[in-house]
Amino acid sequence: MHIPEDVLQAVKDAANIRQVVSEYVPLKKRGRNWVGLCPFHPDKDPSFSVNEDKQIFYCFGCGEGGNAIKFLMKMQGLSFVEAVKALAGRYGITIPERPVSAARKKKLALDEELIRINEEAADFFHANLLDLRTAQPARDYLADRGMTQELIERFRLGWAMEGWDSLLNHLQKKNIPAALAEKAGLALARRGGKGHYDRFRGRIMFPIRDWEGRTVAFGGRILPGRDSHEQPKYINSPETPVYNKRRVLYGLYQNKSVIRKAGFGIVVEGYMDLLALVQAGVGNVAATLGTALTEQHVNFLKRVCNDWVVVFDGDAAGQKAAVRALPLFYGRGLNVKVFSLPPDDDPDTFIRREGKDAWEKEIQNLPSGLDFVIDRGIALYGTDPEGKYRTVEDALSLIADIEDSVKKSLLASRIAQKTGVREDSLWERITRHRPGRARRNKNSDGNQQESPAEAAHDAPNINSADAKLLGFLLAHPAFMEEFADCGMELWLENAHMQSLWNAMLNLYRQTSRIDMASLSEALENLPSLRALAMRLSAAFPPGENPRELCTCLKSYCESRKKKALRLQVLEELKAEGGTQGAENLLKKFQHLL
C-alpha cells in the first residue's frame, strides 16, 4: 500500500510521541525529557527517553530509537504501513486508497475465500475432538501428554475423522466446492481426476495461524501405533496462495504478547514441543514447521523482541541446524543464545521429565550463539592450526552481516579471546570476507546501509567543538540554513561526524526542514550514526540565547573553513612549483589570511 507523502507527514505531525509511548511505558518527567524503563530490553535503571519537542524516543541502553511510527512497529510487531494506518485512525486522518487492478482484486478474493475455508475446517476439526465418541483415543493421547482442556481450546486442536470424505461432506453443506478445498490444501484429487478425498484422516489436527491470526494451514499427527512407512507421523498442508511455510511460525500469533512481556523468546522445532512448554508454564515460545529457520522467520521474530533462544537437539544434526540458523539472528541485529539438549531429548521430553524450574535454570546459563559455535568448533575440529582456522571461519560467518560496528567489534574481540587469534588478523580477514563489496551499499529499498566493518577501526575521536556545533544544529534546526554552505565537509576530521553532517545536509536539502524524528528514520540502516546523532542531541544544553551561540559557532566555522582552504592552496602550490598558476594561487592564499 502506498501512503502519499503529505498524508504521511500529517500522521507524523499529529502523533504525540509521549501519548503513544505512555500507553505501554510508565514515564516520569526529567528535565526536558520523559524517562522510563525500556520495553525492548531488560532494563533496571531508566535508560529509555522520550523527547516531545523532537518527537523521538531513544534508549541509551540498547540503542533503539525513532518516532511514534517506529515505536508502534517495535511494540506491536507491525509493518510500517500497519503502524501508519493505526496512528492515522487514532488521529482521524484518512489514507486514500489506491485503485486496485482486476488481477489483484481476484487474488484478494481468492485469499479471503481460502481463509474462510480453513477457518471452517478448523472449527469442524475442533468440534470433532471435543464431541465425537470416536475421538476418545485422541483425547486420551493428549491427556497422557499433559494437554489440558484450556490448552486444547486456546490452540484449537482438533481431530480429523478416519473416513475418506468427512471434511468434504461438511464443506459441501456450507456450499464450498471440493475444488476450492483442494486449493486450500485440505483435499486431494482422486487418481484419474474423478472426485476428491480428505487430505487429513485419522489425525490430531494443529491449526496454523499467520502473523495476523488467520488460519492458513494445518499439521496433522497420527496416533501412536498407527504410523508406518505408508503413514508418516506428521503431515502438513502443502503451500497454497495463503500459506508459505518459510514465512509462518507455529504459535507465534498466540504467544507474541507473552514473549514481549518475558523480554525474550524461545524457538523450538515442533508442535508438541511448543505445546508441552506452554502447558508447563513456559509461554514465550514459537516453533518452526518442518523446515529450517529462514530469513523470513527471523524477520517476524524481530518484530516481537530482540532476544531469542534457539533450542536444538543435542545430536550432530541438531548442532548443524543451530550453526546454520545463527547467522540469520546476528545479521538482523538480534541477540541469540543456544540451548543444546542432551542426546535423545527434545523440549517435550525434557520439560515433562525435569519440570519448569529445571528448564528455566538451564535457560539462565546458556552460551551465546557465538560462544556455542566456537566451543563446538574446538570440540569438533581440534586445536591444531587447521582446526582452529575452521573454528574461526564458522565464528566469522556469524558476524559477517552485522551492521552495528560497535557490536561487531566487541564480538570480534570475543573470537580473538576464545581462539587465541590476534584481533588485527581477524579484522584483516573480516574486511576481506566479501571481496568486491563496496564499503557502503544499498538495501532492497535503495537506502544506504552501513558496511559491517566500516567503522571497526575508526572509533570516534570527536573534537568537542565539532560535537557542540552539530549538537547545536540538532537542538536548533531553525538555524540549519545559516550553516548549509559553511564548508564543514572540508574540515570535519572525524569520519562519523562528517557522515552525520552529510546525512543532515541531504535531509535538509530534500525537505527544507530537519527534525530528529526524520533524521532517525533516514539513519535507520546506519545504527552507529543514528546513535551518535541521538547522543549529541541529548547532550546539548537548551541555552537561553541560541542566536548568540549561533554567531559564535558561525565564526568558528569560518575560521575552520579558511584554515582548510589554506591547506588546500598550499598543496596546490607545491604541485604548481614556479609556474604562472602558482602566482594566482599565492594571491588566493593571501586572501585567506
PEQUI-V440514 format. One record per residue. N is the residue number from 0. OMEGA is omega in whole degrees, 0 to 359 (none if undefined). D_FIRST is the distance of its C-alpha to the first C-alpha in whole Angstrom. Layout:
N | OMEGA | D_FIRST
N | OMEGA | D_FIRST
This chain:
0 | 179 | 0
1 | 177 | 4
2 | 180 | 6
3 | 185 | 10
4 | 181 | 13
5 | 178 | 15
6 | 179 | 13
7 | 179 | 12
8 | 178 | 16
9 | 177 | 17
10 | 180 | 16
11 | 181 | 18
12 | 184 | 21
13 | 186 | 21
14 | 176 | 20
15 | 187 | 24
16 | 181 | 24
17 | 179 | 27
18 | 181 | 26
19 | 184 | 23
20 | 185 | 25
21 | 175 | 29
22 | 182 | 27
23 | 186 | 27
24 | 173 | 30
25 | 184 | 33
26 | 175 | 34
27 | 181 | 37
28 | 175 | 38
29 | 183 | 39
30 | 179 | 40
31 | 189 | 37
32 | 170 | 35
33 | 185 | 34
34 | 178 | 34
35 | 178 | 34
36 | 183 | 34
37 | 178 | 31
38 | 186 | 29
39 | 174 | 28
40 | 178 | 31
41 | 190 | 35
42 | 180 | 36
43 | 177 | 39
44 | 184 | 40
45 | 178 | 37
46 | 184 | 35
47 | 187 | 32
48 | 177 | 32
49 | 179 | 29
50 | 182 | 30
51 | 181 | 29
52 | 182 | 30
53 | 179 | 28
54 | 179 | 25
55 | 167 | 25
56 | 176 | 26
57 | 176 | 28
58 | 180 | 30
59 | 177 | 33
60 | 185 | 34
61 | 176 | 31
62 | 177 | 29
63 | 179 | 26
64 | 178 | 25
65 | 181 | 22
66 | 183 | 20
67 | 179 | 19
68 | 180 | 16
69 | 180 | 17
70 | 179 | 20
71 | 178 | 18
72 | 181 | 16
73 | 189 | 20
74 | 183 | 21
75 | 181 | 19
76 | 183 | 18
77 | 169 | 14
78 | 179 | 11
79 | 181 | 10
80 | 180 | 7
81 | 180 | 10
82 | 179 | 12
83 | 180 | 11
84 | 179 | 10
85 | 179 | 14
86 | 178 | 15
87 | 178 | 14
88 | 181 | 16
89 | 184 | 19
90 | 174 | 19
91 | 180 | 19
92 | 182 | 16
93 | 175 | 14
94 | 182 | 10
95 | 179 | 10
96 | 176 | 8
97 | 176 | 8
98 | 181 | 10
99 | 181 | 10
100 | 180 | 13
101 | 180 | 16
102 | 180 | 16
103 | 178 | 12
104 | 180 | 14
105 | 180 | 17
106 | 179 | 15
107 | 179 | 14
108 | 179 | 17
109 | 179 | 19
110 | 180 | 17
111 | 180 | 18
112 | 180 | 21
113 | 176 | 22
114 | 179 | 21
115 | 179 | 23
116 | 179 | 26
117 | 178 | 26
118 | 178 | 26
119 | 179 | 29
120 | 180 | 31
121 | 178 | 30
122 | 180 | 32
123 | 181 | 35
124 | 182 | 35
125 | 178 | 36
126 | 177 | 38
127 | 183 | 40
128 | 183 | 41
129 | 195 | 41
130 | 189 | 44
131 | 175 | 45
132 | 182 | 49
133 | 178 | 48
134 | 182 | 45
135 | 177 | 48
136 | 178 | 48
137 | 178 | 44
138 | 179 | 45
139 | 181 | 48
140 | 180 | 46
141 | 177 | 43
142 | 178 | 46
143 | 179 | 48
144 | 175 | 45
145 | 182 | 45
146 | 180 | 42
147 | 178 | 42
148 | 180 | 41
149 | 180 | 39
150 | 180 | 37
151 | 181 | 37
152 | 180 | 35
153 | 181 | 33
154 | 176 | 31
155 | 178 | 32
156 | 185 | 35
157 | 180 | 36
158 | 174 | 39
159 | 184 | 39
160 | 186 | 42
161 | 183 | 44
162 | 185 | 44
163 | 186 | 42
164 | 180 | 40
165 | 180 | 40
166 | 181 | 36
167 | 178 | 36
168 | 178 | 39
169 | 181 | 37
170 | 179 | 34
171 | 177 | 36
172 | 178 | 37
173 | 180 | 33
174 | 177 | 33
175 | 184 | 31
176 | 181 | 32
177 | 181 | 33
178 | 178 | 31
179 | 176 | 28
180 | 176 | 29
181 | 180 | 30
182 | 177 | 26
183 | 179 | 26
184 | 184 | 28
185 | 183 | 31
186 | 177 | 33
187 | 177 | 35
188 | 177 | 37
189 | 178 | 40
190 | 183 | 42
191 | 175 | 43
192 | 181 | 40
193 | 177 | 42
194 | 182 | 40
195 | 173 | 38
196 | 183 | 39
197 | 175 | 37
198 | 184 | 36
199 | 181 | 36
200 | 178 | 40
201 | 184 | 42
202 | 168 | 40
203 | 188 | 39
204 | 179 | 35
205 | 176 | 32
206 | 181 | 29
207 | 181 | 26
208 | 178 | 23
209 | 184 | 20
210 | 183 | 18
211 | 177 | 17
212 | 180 | 20
213 | 176 | 20
214 | 185 | 23
215 | 183 | 22
216 | 180 | 25
217 | 165 | 29
218 | 181 | 32
219 | 178 | 35
220 | 177 | 39
221 | 181 | 42
222 | 181 | 45
223 | 180 | 47
224 | 181 | 50
225 | 181 | 48
226 | 177 | 46
227 | 178 | 48
228 | 177 | 47
229 | 182 | 46
230 | 180 | 44
231 | 182 | 42
232 | 180 | 41
233 | 165 | 38
234 | 181 | 35
235 | 174 | 31
236 | 172 | 29
237 | 175 | 28
238 | 183 | 25
239 | 176 | 23
240 | 181 | 19
241 | 184 | 18
242 | 173 | 21
243 | 188 | 21
244 | 178 | 24
245 | 183 | 23
246 | 186 | 20
247 | 175 | 22
248 | 182 | 24
249 | 175 | 27
250 | 182 | 27
251 | 180 | 25
252 | 183 | 23
253 | 191 | 26
254 | 189 | 28
255 | 178 | 25
256 | 178 | 26
257 | 179 | 30
258 | 180 | 29
259 | 181 | 27
260 | 180 | 31
261 | 181 | 33
262 | 176 | 31
263 | 179 | 31
264 | 181 | 30
265 | 178 | 32
266 | 176 | 31
267 | 190 | 33
268 | 186 | 34
269 | 181 | 34
270 | 186 | 34
271 | 175 | 37
272 | 180 | 37
273 | 184 | 34
274 | 179 | 36
275 | 179 | 39
276 | 179 | 38
277 | 180 | 36
278 | 180 | 39
279 | 179 | 41
280 | 176 | 39
281 | 188 | 37
282 | 184 | 34
283 | 190 | 32
284 | 174 | 31
285 | 185 | 29
286 | 172 | 30
287 | 187 | 29
288 | 177 | 29
289 | 178 | 32
290 | 176 | 30
291 | 177 | 30
292 | 184 | 28
293 | 177 | 25
294 | 178 | 23
295 | 176 | 20
296 | 184 | 22
297 | 175 | 23
298 | 178 | 19
299 | 178 | 19
300 | 181 | 23
301 | 178 | 22
302 | 187 | 19
303 | 178 | 22
304 | 185 | 25
305 | 185 | 27
306 | 185 | 30
307 | 172 | 31
308 | 175 | 34
309 | 183 | 34
310 | 180 | 37
311 | 175 | 38
312 | 184 | 41
313 | 180 | 44
314 | 184 | 45
315 | 180 | 45
316 | 179 | 42
317 | 179 | 40
318 | 176 | 41
319 | 178 | 39
320 | 179 | 36
321 | 181 | 36
322 | 179 | 37
323 | 185 | 34
324 | 189 | 31
325 | 179 | 32
326 | 179 | 31
327 | 179 | 27
328 | 182 | 28
329 | 181 | 30
330 | 179 | 27
331 | 176 | 24
332 | 181 | 27
333 | 174 | 28
334 | 186 | 31
335 | 173 | 33
336 | 184 | 36
337 | 173 | 38
338 | 179 | 40
339 | 186 | 42
340 | 175 | 44
341 | 177 | 47
342 | 179 | 48
343 | 177 | 48
344 | 168 | 46
345 | 183 | 42
346 | 181 | 41
347 | 182 | 42
348 | 182 | 45
349 | 185 | 45
350 | 180 | 44
351 | 179 | 46
352 | 188 | 49
353 | 179 | 49
354 | 185 | 47
355 | 183 | 44
356 | 179 | 47
357 | 178 | 47
358 | 182 | 44
359 | 176 | 43
360 | 178 | 46
361 | 182 | 44
362 | 183 | 41
363 | 186 | 42
364 | 183 | 44
365 | 174 | 42
366 | 172 | 42
367 | 177 | 39
368 | 181 | 37
369 | 179 | 39
370 | 178 | 42
371 | 182 | 42
372 | 180 | 41
373 | 180 | 44
374 | 178 | 46
375 | 181 | 46
376 | 179 | 46
377 | 180 | 49
378 | 186 | 51
379 | 187 | 49
380 | 182 | 50
381 | 185 | 53
382 | 174 | 54
383 | 185 | 56
384 | 181 | 54
385 | 179 | 52
386 | 179 | 51
387 | 178 | 50
388 | 180 | 48
389 | 177 | 46
390 | 179 | 45
391 | 179 | 44
392 | 177 | 42
393 | 182 | 40
394 | 180 | 40
395 | 179 | 38
396 | 179 | 36
397 | 188 | 34
398 | 186 | 34
399 | 186 | 33
400 | 180 | 29
401 | 183 | 30
402 | 182 | 28
403 | 186 | 30
404 | 180 | 33
405 | 180 | 35
406 | 181 | 34
407 | 179 | 35
408 | 180 | 38
409 | 180 | 39
410 | 176 | 39
411 | 177 | 41
412 | 178 | 43
413 | 178 | 43
414 | 179 | 44
415 | 181 | 47
416 | 186 | 48
417 | 183 | 48
418 | 182 | 49
419 | 178 | 51
420 | 180 | 50
421 | 184 | 50
422 | 180 | 47
423 | 176 | 47
424 | 177 | 47
425 | 181 | 44
426 | 176 | 42
427 | 179 | 44
428 | 181 | 42
429 | 183 | 39
430 | 177 | 39
431 | 186 | 40
432 | 180 | 38
433 | 183 | 35
434 | 175 | 37
435 | 179 | 35
436 | 179 | 32
437 | 177 | 32
438 | 174 | 32
439 | 178 | 29
440 | 181 | 26
441 | 177 | 22
442 | 185 | 20
443 | 179 | 17
444 | 181 | 15
445 | 180 | 18
446 | 182 | 19
447 | 176 | 23
448 | 179 | 24
449 | 176 | 27
450 | 184 | 30
451 | 184 | 31
452 | 192 | 35
453 | 184 | 34
454 | 187 | 36
455 | 182 | 38
456 | 186 | 41
457 | 181 | 40
458 | 184 | 40
459 | 174 | 40
460 | 197 | 43
461 | 173 | 42
462 | 185 | 45
463 | 179 | 45
464 | 177 | 45
465 | 179 | 42
466 | 179 | 40
467 | 180 | 41
468 | 181 | 40
469 | 177 | 36
470 | 177 | 36
471 | 182 | 38
472 | 177 | 35
473 | 179 | 32
474 | 182 | 34
475 | 185 | 35
476 | 179 | 32
477 | 180 | 33
478 | 186 | 36
479 | 183 | 34
480 | 183 | 35
481 | 182 | 38
482 | 186 | 38
483 | 182 | 35
484 | 184 | 38
485 | 174 | 40
486 | 181 | 40
487 | 180 | 39
488 | 180 | 38
489 | 190 | 42
490 | 174 | 43
491 | 189 | 41
492 | 182 | 42
493 | 184 | 40
494 | 180 | 37
495 | 180 | 35
496 | 179 | 36
497 | 179 | 35
498 | 179 | 32
499 | 178 | 31
500 | 178 | 32
501 | 179 | 31
502 | 178 | 27
503 | 183 | 28
504 | 179 | 29
505 | 180 | 26
506 | 181 | 24
507 | 182 | 27
508 | 179 | 27
509 | 189 | 23
510 | 183 | 23
511 | 177 | 26
512 | 176 | 26
513 | 175 | 26
514 | 187 | 26
515 | 179 | 26
516 | 180 | 22
517 | 180 | 21
518 | 178 | 23
519 | 178 | 23
520 | 180 | 19
521 | 182 | 20
522 | 183 | 23
523 | 183 | 21
524 | 177 | 22
525 | 190 | 25
526 | 181 | 27
527 | 177 | 30
528 | 179 | 29
529 | 178 | 27
530 | 178 | 30
531 | 179 | 33
532 | 180 | 31
533 | 183 | 31
534 | 178 | 34
535 | 180 | 35
536 | 183 | 34
537 | 184 | 35
538 | 185 | 38
539 | 181 | 39
540 | 184 | 41
541 | 178 | 40
542 | 181 | 43
543 | 183 | 45
544 | 183 | 45
545 | 180 | 42
546 | 179 | 44
547 | 179 | 47
548 | 178 | 45
549 | 180 | 43
550 | 178 | 46
551 | 182 | 47
552 | 176 | 44
553 | 177 | 44
554 | 177 | 48
555 | 180 | 47
556 | 182 | 44
557 | 180 | 47
558 | 178 | 50
559 | 180 | 47
560 | 179 | 46
561 | 179 | 50
562 | 180 | 51
563 | 180 | 48
564 | 178 | 49
565 | 178 | 53
566 | 179 | 52
567 | 180 | 50
568 | 179 | 53
569 | 177 | 55
570 | 179 | 54
571 | 177 | 54
572 | 178 | 57
573 | 181 | 58
574 | 183 | 57
575 | 183 | 58
576 | 182 | 62
577 | 183 | 65
578 | 179 | 63
579 | 181 | 62
580 | 181 | 59
581 | 180 | 60
582 | 178 | 62
583 | 179 | 58
584 | 180 | 57
585 | 176 | 60
586 | 179 | 59
587 | 180 | 56
588 | 181 | 56
589 | 179 | 59
590 | 183 | 57
591 | 181 | 54
592 | none | 57
